[in-house]
């Protein structure tokens, strides 16, 4: 008898939760975006990263040249 009651309770719980109606809403928001245009062309992220790497490499080269030049 307990088994029948447990099975019935579980069945009712599954049936009650599976038949619920779910309501979904779709919201579309339109927004205006201002784009800042600079007179200088900074380039993309790759160009900016390349400039930074070039700067670091040039500093290392300058240090190497100074080290070679100071062998006196």
VOGU-3710 file (C-alpha; in Angstrom, 3 decimals, decimal comma):
1> xxxxxxxxxx> 0,000/0,000/0,000  2,860/2,354/0,818  4,456/1,574/-2,561  1,258/2,447/-4,401  0,942/5,715/-2,492  4,594/6,643/-3,192  4,244/5,796/-6,899  1,043/7,858/-7,117  2,664/10,824/-5,357  5,704/10,736/-7,644
11> xxxxxxxxxx> 3,490/10,420/-10,730  1,382/13,410/-9,653  4,504/15,466/-8,997  5,960/14,660/-12,411  2,638/15,298/-14,140  2,089/18,601/-12,324  5,538/19,971/-13,145  5,649/18,791/-16,745  2,325/20,407/-17,719  3,134/23,904/-16,535
21> xxxxxxxxxx> 2,941/26,575/-19,175  6,033/28,661/-19,467  5,677/32,164/-20,771  8,564/33,800/-22,559  8,835/37,376/-23,681  11,107/38,740/-26,360  12,295/42,282/-25,822  14,027/44,253/-28,538  15,676/47,519/-27,567  16,991/49,966/-30,122
31> xxxxxxxxxx> 19,714/52,344/-29,042  21,718/55,004/-30,780  25,477/54,738/-30,475  27,866/57,580/-31,126  31,101/56,646/-32,803  34,087/58,816/-32,036  36,137/59,448/-35,144  39,665/60,693/-34,545  41,565/62,685/-37,092  44,563/60,419/-36,515
41> xxxxxxxxxx> 44,390/56,856/-37,693  45,570/54,794/-34,735  44,982/51,591/-36,635  43,471/48,495/-35,210  44,486/46,573/-32,149  47,110/44,616/-34,107  48,794/47,798/-35,306  48,860/49,249/-31,793  50,284/45,997/-30,397  52,906/45,894/-33,144
51> xxxxxxxxxx> 53,984/49,464/-32,375  54,374/48,559/-28,704  56,442/45,455/-29,536  58,595/47,473/-31,960  59,247/50,008/-29,230  60,334/47,287/-26,797  62,548/45,589/-29,401  64,186/48,903/-30,296  64,940/49,519/-26,607  66,594/46,086/-26,351
61> xxxxxxxxxx> 68,616/46,760/-29,500  69,735/50,132/-28,121  70,841/48,454/-24,874  72,802/45,859/-26,883  74,488/48,586/-28,969  75,363/50,557/-25,832  76,835/47,413/-24,257  78,965/46,691/-27,351  80,054/50,332/-27,566  81,194/50,414/-23,911
71> xx> 83,777/47,613/-24,199  86,663/50,092/-23,843
//
